[in-house]
Amino acid sequence: MMFGAIILFTQFFTRITVPVAIPNPMAKFNHSVQYLTVFGLLLGLLEGAIYFGLTFILPSSFAWILAILADALLTGGFHLDAFADTADAIFSSRTPDKMRAIMKDSRLGTMGVLALITYYAVMLNSIAVLGKTLNHWQLAGLIVLLTTTAKAGLTILTWHMHYAGEQGGLAEMWQGVKTWQIVIGEVIYLILSVFLAGISGFISAVIVLVLAWPYRQHFVHLFGGLTGDTIGAFTCVAQLVFLLSEMILNYTGLVSHL
């Protein structure tokens, strides 16, 4: 079952071609949410290996940048479009209905551009802080955790999901996920956070999971539930929060006192 789920997630979230037909993919996705963090781990291991391999021929900072860009190439920037669309909508100061229309508009607005610039500014420049206290292995572990964090963020949002988009289609993927599926996915995430980044990783992971609640409630209040764009946008928000938390804990030295 997990193998089929990994194939489905690879087809859905990346540009990697896997010529295997998955019957009833929407239902399969829904029943396999507990494996999202495992998929995030596998994708992260690939990107972490890219970073670590590049450190043999390039400075760590350049290897980090190329590994982050490799993620965009592997996934086709799958969630970045949702992140930009959501930023355009919520910072438009329009009514909820007009915000929904903005999210459906394929054009990229000013706030969407600023959101993407901010995302990459944090992601690419974080090496300047983290590189002072972490070695190559630890930095590779953080890259693994970044992709895992994105998928853990998706997983936590499925808890008692209120989907504000059209019923049927994508709604079948997100609604009705069992609590035990979410618990399994998040336990895997928390264990990985400790294994790959120690106490600072665990603290950062907990912050991400706690943040999911006010994020979710904001859009439930605004739209009556989450849309496809707001679900996808949280993966980027989760990565930024995780990375900012890691930088603060490492830069201030707080982690050494815990």
Number of C-alpha atoms within 10 A of each C-alpha: 9 13 10 17 23 19 18 23 19 20 18 15 16 19 15 14 10 11 8 10 11 14 10 8 17 18 14 17 24 21 18 22 27 27 26 28 28 21 25 25 24 17 23 23 19 18 26 28 18 20 28 23 15 17 16 10 10 13 10 20 17 16 21 29 17 17 24 20 16 17 20 16 14 17 18 15 17 18 22 22 19 24 26 26 29 28 26 24 24 18 12 15 10 12 13 16 11 13 22 20 11 21 24 14 13 9 10 15 17 12 18 22 16 13 20 17 13 13 18 15 11 16 19 18 13 18 20 12 14 20 17 10 14 15 12 17 13 18 22 24 24 24 28 24 30 28 26 27 35 25 27 32 30 22 26 24 20 24 19 13 17 20 21 17 17 10 10 9 11 17 19 17 19 26 16 15 21 15 13 11 20 24 15 15 22 25 14 19 26 20 14 23 26 16 13 21 19 14 16 23 26 21 19 26 30 16 15 25 19 11 16 17 13 10 16 21 14 13 19 17 11 15 19 15 17 25 23 18 21 22 24 23 24 26 26 24 20 26 25 21 19 26 24 16 19 23 21 16 20 19 14 9 12 11 16 10 6 7
